[in-house]
Amino acid sequence: GHTGINLCQTFRNFRLKPIGLACDLRKYYNSIEVHEDSYPINRIVFRDNADPSGTLREYVLKNLFYGIKPAGSITDEALKFVAREAVHHCSECINKAIPNNHEEEARDSATNEREPGKEEVHIQKIDDRIYNPECSAVNHEFYRLLERKYVDDILGSTFTSKRVEEIKQFTESKLSEYSFSTKGWNVSGDERTPGTNNLNDDNKLGTCSYLWDPHTDRFKPKEVLLHNGIRFRGAIKPMKDWVRTSGTGQLVSIKAPALRTRVFKDVNEITPDALNELWKDTPRTLRSGLSKTYQLFEPCGFLAPLAGQTRAALHEAVKLNGNNMEREIPEHLWHHLIKCITEMLKAMTFEFDRRPDKEQITKECENILITFTDYSLNMSIVSYLVTITTTGKPSVIILQARTLNRRFTVPKGELDGMKEGSIQHKTLVTELGNILSRDYLLTDSMICIYQLINDKEHENPFVQNRVQEIRQNIDVINKVYHVVSAENMADLGTRYGTSTNDANFITCEAVAPHSTYARGRYWFSDLGEAEDIGIITSAKTLYNEKKKNQESADVQEPTVTTC
């Protein structure tokens, strides 16, 4: 069924404020009851104990079930209704929407008439308040929680413990009015209770493809269950004997290994040798490489440079194999792919702070969105939320990062990367709304910026179309900056090691929680100073210089040559 919002947005909402809170909705996929009129078309027959010779009985499914009806979509719409109702009955909004005019109320009461359009104005104002952050009532927190949930995962964040309790109580109360309930709550700083209250034996809650420990308030990507078998309808089965084609073209029968599974939790145990041992006597085909690469899922992009490097190794195999899924990947390229997967698996053991420096973050702190774009071997985009804490230092989190494997000349790639970056940037600006004080888009391509500030239409359609889209997504003059290449945070994802040259090979340490990629640059807290010392230059400054040079050229007198 329809899930509504994407899981990255849900997880970002979870990281914004100092205290995180999470809960799961109970029986999400079978919480919708069927109307009695529909009983005749929702009947099933069943034999006692599932025995073919048992007594045949007829039943009615009184609830919608996942797989029979679009239960997820209907539940999602029901919860949206609950959220809207909560806001429409917000007493603070109602009081603000209608002025307290006793004389007018008395007149209306006496005549049983209202000024034409008054009721419509009242409702419209309340509807506007759904997205209006000015109201501090808990109704709106509840609305935002349901608006930004992912399927049955409800994640949010707030500033105080008192507010946490208000949200929990209001949510439980409002959901119960419509026969919904939660499985319990987890809040930042909770005592360790492994194996209870939705937590696993490591005291972690699985949500949005991550594992969060409420006690430490840290998270990591979900662990990957590696195996040497095959998946069949969700289950892992032993593979069958198979045939390998030798270097001379002969067919060699290979006996399938016994089924083995492994989950790596210790970074020191993850080595290429350990992976090769696990996958010994299994095919090294393109199909196998695809399966091993794309099970390493990390949606928000904290490990994006490593993911890009691993996918690039796979693309090498695709080109060499001619897109033949059953042809074996050459030996040197297979070892390189395993090396890339090793680094990715190591990075998936890292634990990141949900909100760094949360003790120094208050409602009054300034929030800045900075998006970097770059292009070389890969296209890379990374967006940071920078919060200037009460100590004046920046608290930095990666909101979204990704790499794209596209083949252009460098100038075209830089411009296309800016276009993709502007789309991501605009999405985040819309999502974050009023919490942002400022936002900027940075690139190290001076050519791209001059293309953007050029007053004339570009003759090349490729350039003109992308310039036009970037201008629609962001205020180029005031929010686009040039950054020196050494300070471009997106640069890491554009260069990687290959099977023939590992000079730029990216290791897990490059994206570790303590890395510059994760923590940001020192100058994030003061972009004005960064511009003064030449790290960044605004498009506005470049535009004014360009205009000044043009005016100077226009007024310059022609040189007269005399004999």
MOGI-V801576 format. One record per residue. SS is DSSP state (hx for helix, st for strand, lp for the rest). NEAR is the number of other C-alpha atoms within 10 Angstrom. D_CENTER is the distance of its C-alpha to the mean C-alpha in Angstrom with 2 decimals. Layout:
ss;near;d_center
SS;NEAR;D_CENTER
SS;NEAR;D_CENTER
//
This chain:
ss;near;d_center
lp;15;19.99
lp;13;17.62
lp;15;14.56
st;16;14.03
lp;14;10.57
lp;13;7.41
hx;20;6.21
hx;19;2.60
hx;19;5.40
hx;23;7.73
hx;25;6.75
hx;22;6.68
hx;22;9.90
hx;24;11.16
hx;22;11.32
lp;23;13.06
lp;19;16.62
lp;22;19.08
st;24;19.38
st;23;16.77
st;20;17.92
st;22;16.99
st;22;19.00
st;21;19.25
st;17;21.23
lp;15;24.39
lp;13;25.40
hx;20;22.58
hx;23;23.82
hx;16;27.50
lp;19;27.76
lp;19;29.17
st;11;32.96
lp;14;35.03
lp;9;37.72
hx;10;41.24
hx;8;42.07
hx;12;39.53
hx;14;40.98
hx;10;43.21
hx;9;40.31
lp;16;38.27
st;12;41.01
st;11;40.96
st;9;43.81
st;14;43.78
st;13;46.44
hx;11;47.11
hx;9;45.42
hx;10;44.02
lp;10;47.53
lp;10;48.75
lp;9;52.16
lp;11;50.92
lp;11;51.60
st;12;49.56
st;10;47.86
st;9;45.99
st;11;42.99
st;15;40.74
lp;15;36.97
lp;16;36.60
st;17;32.79
lp;20;30.32
lp;17;28.97
st;13;25.84
lp;10;27.09
lp;8;30.07
st;14;28.59
lp;14;25.13
hx;20;24.92
hx;24;21.15
hx;16;21.34
hx;17;24.45
hx;23;23.13
hx;23;20.09
hx;14;22.64
hx;13;24.89
hx;18;22.36
hx;16;21.64
hx;13;25.43
hx;19;25.67
hx;24;23.19
hx;18;25.18
hx;14;28.41
hx;21;27.45
hx;24;26.92
hx;19;30.03
lp;12;32.06
lp;18;30.88
hx;13;34.25
hx;14;33.16
hx;24;31.93
hx;17;35.14
hx;10;37.30
hx;13;35.74
hx;16;35.84
lp;15;39.61
lp;10;42.04
lp;10;44.43
lp;8;47.64
hx;9;50.35
hx;9;52.94
hx;13;50.65
hx;14;49.75
hx;11;53.47
hx;12;54.35
hx;13;51.69
hx;11;52.90
hx;9;56.51
hx;8;56.01
lp;9;53.23
lp;10;51.59
lp;13;48.44
lp;8;47.86
lp;8;46.58
lp;8;42.80
hx;11;42.32
hx;12;40.52
hx;9;38.22
hx;13;37.42
hx;15;36.78
hx;15;34.26
hx;12;32.53
hx;18;32.14
hx;21;30.61
hx;15;28.12
hx;10;27.17
hx;19;26.67
lp;20;23.80
lp;14;21.51
lp;15;23.90
lp;13;22.78
lp;10;26.43
lp;16;27.34
lp;11;26.91
lp;16;27.83
hx;20;25.82
hx;27;25.74
hx;24;22.99
hx;23;20.88
hx;22;21.42
hx;22;20.48
hx;18;17.12
hx;23;16.45
hx;26;17.31
hx;18;15.66
lp;24;12.18
lp;27;12.94
st;23;11.57
lp;24;14.91
lp;20;17.04
st;23;14.59
st;24;15.20
st;26;13.44
st;28;14.52
st;23;16.11
st;21;19.43
lp;17;22.18
lp;12;25.18
hx;12;26.39
hx;9;28.54
hx;15;25.65
hx;18;23.98
hx;11;27.23
hx;15;27.53
hx;22;24.11
hx;17;24.94
hx;12;28.43
hx;16;27.57
hx;23;24.81
hx;14;27.22
hx;13;30.04
hx;18;28.40
hx;17;26.89
hx;12;30.29
lp;10;32.00
lp;11;30.35
lp;9;30.77
lp;19;27.19
lp;19;26.63
st;18;24.20
st;12;24.62
st;14;24.71
st;15;22.61
st;22;21.17
st;19;21.14
lp;20;20.67
lp;14;24.03
lp;13;25.30
lp;12;28.08
lp;15;27.51
lp;16;28.19
lp;15;27.14
lp;13;27.59
lp;10;27.71
lp;14;25.66
lp;18;22.76
lp;19;22.64
lp;15;23.47
lp;11;26.38
lp;13;24.38
lp;21;23.55
lp;24;19.85
st;23;17.87
st;18;15.67
st;22;12.59
lp;24;9.18
lp;17;10.31
st;19;11.28
st;21;14.78
st;28;15.55
st;26;19.12
lp;25;20.17
lp;16;23.34
lp;17;21.96
lp;21;18.71
st;18;16.88
st;21;14.29
st;22;13.97
st;26;12.44
lp;19;14.51
lp;17;17.85
lp;15;18.88
lp;11;22.23
st;16;24.11
st;19;27.32
lp;24;30.11
lp;20;30.56
st;16;29.10
st;12;26.92
st;9;28.82
lp;7;27.41
lp;7;24.94
st;8;27.73
st;15;28.45
st;15;31.96
lp;16;34.29
lp;16;34.53
lp;14;37.89
lp;12;40.29
st;14;39.34
st;14;41.00
st;19;40.20
st;12;41.70
lp;10;43.48
lp;7;43.86
lp;6;47.23
lp;8;45.89
lp;10;47.29
st;12;45.51
st;11;45.09
st;11;44.45
st;14;41.96
lp;13;42.09
lp;18;38.73
lp;17;37.83
lp;11;37.64
lp;14;34.23
lp;14;32.30
st;12;28.90
st;12;27.27
lp;11;24.35
lp;16;24.21
lp;15;23.74
lp;10;25.94
hx;15;24.75
hx;8;28.45
hx;12;28.92
lp;19;26.41
lp;17;28.56
hx;18;29.23
hx;14;32.49
hx;12;30.88
hx;19;28.65
hx;13;31.68
hx;11;33.74
hx;18;31.32
lp;18;31.22
lp;13;34.92
lp;17;36.83
lp;20;33.79
lp;20;33.23
lp;18;31.67
st;20;30.96
hx;24;28.16
hx;17;27.14
hx;16;27.02
hx;22;25.02
hx;16;22.39
hx;12;22.20
hx;15;21.95
hx;19;19.30
hx;12;16.76
lp;11;17.02
lp;19;15.20
lp;18;11.66
lp;20;8.88
lp;18;5.47
lp;22;3.71
lp;21;7.15
lp;26;9.52
lp;24;11.96
hx;25;11.38
hx;31;15.12
hx;27;16.39
hx;23;14.48
hx;26;15.92
hx;29;19.29
hx;27;19.41
hx;22;18.67
hx;21;21.26
hx;24;23.77
hx;22;23.28
hx;16;23.89
hx;15;27.09
hx;25;28.18
hx;19;27.57
hx;10;29.81
hx;14;32.47
hx;17;32.58
lp;10;32.82
lp;13;29.98
lp;15;32.28
lp;15;30.21
lp;14;33.22
lp;19;34.53
st;20;34.13
lp;25;32.05
lp;14;34.49
hx;10;35.05
hx;10;33.90
hx;18;30.62
hx;20;29.98
hx;16;30.56
hx;20;28.14
hx;26;25.41
hx;21;26.18
hx;20;26.07
hx;28;22.53
hx;25;21.42
hx;22;23.28
hx;22;21.36
hx;27;17.99
hx;21;19.39
hx;21;20.77
hx;23;17.52
lp;25;16.03
lp;20;18.82
lp;19;17.80
lp;18;17.05
st;19;15.08
st;17;16.10
lp;26;13.88
lp;21;15.47
lp;20;17.93
lp;17;21.32
hx;17;20.70
hx;12;24.50
hx;17;24.92
lp;21;22.40
lp;17;23.97
lp;11;23.51
lp;10;25.53
lp;16;23.39
st;19;22.23
st;24;18.56
st;21;17.91
st;23;14.99
st;21;15.71
st;29;14.25
st;28;16.09
st;31;16.92
st;31;19.38
st;32;21.08
lp;20;23.57
lp;21;23.35
lp;25;19.65
st;29;17.57
st;30;15.06
st;31;12.69
st;29;11.25
st;26;10.65
st;24;12.10
st;24;13.10
st;25;16.74
st;28;18.76
st;22;22.49
lp;20;23.84
lp;15;27.35
lp;9;28.66
lp;13;27.55
lp;17;25.21
st;27;21.53
st;22;18.83
st;23;15.83
st;24;12.21
st;22;9.58
st;24;6.90
st;22;5.47
st;24;8.05
st;22;9.57
st;25;13.19
st;19;15.28
lp;17;18.77
lp;14;20.98
lp;13;24.63
lp;16;26.18
lp;11;28.66
hx;15;27.14
hx;16;27.82
hx;17;26.34
hx;20;23.27
hx;24;22.78
hx;27;23.16
hx;25;20.87
hx;25;18.20
hx;31;18.87
hx;21;18.59
hx;19;15.11
hx;28;14.19
hx;26;15.89
hx;17;13.95
hx;19;10.54
hx;27;12.60
hx;17;14.22
hx;12;11.22
hx;21;10.17
hx;17;13.92
hx;10;14.36
hx;14;11.69
hx;17;13.10
hx;12;16.57
hx;12;19.55
hx;16;18.16
lp;18;18.03
lp;12;21.38
st;13;20.78
st;22;18.39
st;21;19.15
st;25;18.36
st;28;20.08
st;30;21.57
lp;24;24.47
lp;21;26.10
hx;18;29.08
hx;14;29.95
hx;21;26.78
hx;24;27.49
hx;14;31.10
hx;17;30.12
hx;24;28.07
hx;18;30.94
lp;14;33.63
lp;9;35.53
lp;9;36.76
lp;12;35.11
lp;15;34.17
lp;8;36.31
lp;8;33.69
hx;10;31.58
hx;12;28.63
hx;18;28.67
hx;16;29.59
hx;13;26.90
hx;20;24.06
hx;24;25.80
hx;14;26.16
hx;15;22.50
hx;22;21.44
hx;15;24.12
hx;13;22.88
hx;16;19.35
lp;19;20.59
lp;14;23.94
hx;20;24.96
hx;18;28.03
hx;14;26.59
hx;16;22.96
st;24;23.04
st;26;24.33
st;24;25.66
st;23;24.83
lp;16;27.05
hx;15;25.69
hx;10;26.13
hx;15;23.77
lp;22;20.99
hx;25;17.89
hx;28;16.61
hx;24;19.95
hx;20;19.09
hx;30;16.91
hx;22;19.75
lp;21;22.54
lp;23;22.91
lp;18;25.80
lp;19;27.45
lp;16;30.05
lp;9;32.81
lp;9;31.55
lp;11;29.44
lp;10;30.23
lp;12;26.61
lp;15;25.26
lp;22;22.06
lp;20;22.43
hx;20;20.17
hx;14;21.69
hx;17;20.10
hx;22;16.63
lp;21;18.17
lp;16;17.49
lp;12;20.69
lp;12;20.02
hx;13;20.07
hx;24;16.76
hx;19;15.13
hx;19;17.68
lp;21;18.26
lp;14;21.74
hx;12;24.60
hx;16;25.04
hx;22;21.71
hx;22;23.80
lp;13;26.39
hx;15;25.63
hx;13;29.19
hx;13;30.65
hx;16;28.42
hx;16;29.92
hx;10;33.40
lp;10;33.30
lp;11;31.98
lp;19;28.46
st;24;27.06
st;22;28.99
st;20;28.12
hx;23;28.57
hx;16;31.04
hx;13;33.19
hx;18;33.21
hx;18;34.06
hx;13;36.92
hx;12;38.26
hx;15;38.20
hx;13;39.97
hx;12;42.49
hx;11;43.29
hx;12;43.82
hx;11;46.13
hx;11;47.99
hx;10;48.51
hx;10;49.75
hx;8;52.41
lp;9;53.58
lp;8;57.17
lp;7;58.02
lp;6;60.07
lp;5;63.71
lp;5;65.51
lp;4;69.32
lp;2;71.97
//
